[in-house]
Amino acid sequence: MKITIQSILSKNISSMDIDVTHEQIAQWESGVLIHLAMPHLCEDEREFMMTGITPDEWDTHMVGEDDEVDYESNDNAYAEEEEEDDGQPTWEQEWEDYGEVYNDEY
């Protein structure tokens, strides 16, 4: 069956030919978990049915456990931004004000 759906990620409308019946879709829509209603579908097909995200779109936009990310790189979307001083003391400074000194050496 040809399934056409809008991606929740990119808002693109895509179609995929998926081996699924109207009865299976009705089961899923009535609350049965998709992997139980359509056990023969692969992960990519289930993801497409649930979110409209295609395998290519997933590979382009998602970072997985096996992907290496350079968090220090300035051109990386995941690079940490330098924190701006908000004028508030750090928790270490707060403790020092009460006579406690934080020391991570044991």
Buried (B, 14 or more C-beta within 10 A) or exposed (E): EEBEBEBEBBEEEBEBEBEBEEEBBEBBEEEEEBEEBBEEBEEBBBBBBEBBBBBEBBEEEEEEEEEEEEEEEEEEEEEEEEEEEEEEEEEEEEEEEEEEEEEEEE
